[in-house]
Amino acid sequence: MSEIKTIRAREILDSRGNPTV
């Protein structure tokens, strides 16, 4: 459960910090 949340948060941060997609 924690892993999924971490991955989701990381994806969101990546998208926000690096809006390349």
Secondary structure as a PSIPRED ss2 file (coil, helix, strand):
# PSIPRED VFORMAT (PSIPRED V4.0)

   1 M C   1.000  0.000  0.000
   2 S H   0.000  1.000  0.000
   3 E H   0.000  1.000  0.000
   4 I H   0.000  1.000  0.000
   5 K H   0.000  1.000  0.000
   6 T H   0.000  1.000  0.000
   7 I H   0.000  1.000  0.000
   8 R H   0.000  1.000  0.000
   9 A H   0.000  1.000  0.000
  10 R H   0.000  1.000  0.000
  11 E H   0.000  1.000  0.000
  12 I H   0.000  1.000  0.000
  13 L H   0.000  1.000  0.000
  14 D H   0.000  1.000  0.000
  15 S H   0.000  1.000  0.000
  16 R H   0.000  1.000  0.000
  17 G H   0.000  1.000  0.000
  18 N C   1.000  0.000  0.000
  19 P C   1.000  0.000  0.000
  20 T C   1.000  0.000  0.000
  21 V C   1.000  0.000  0.000
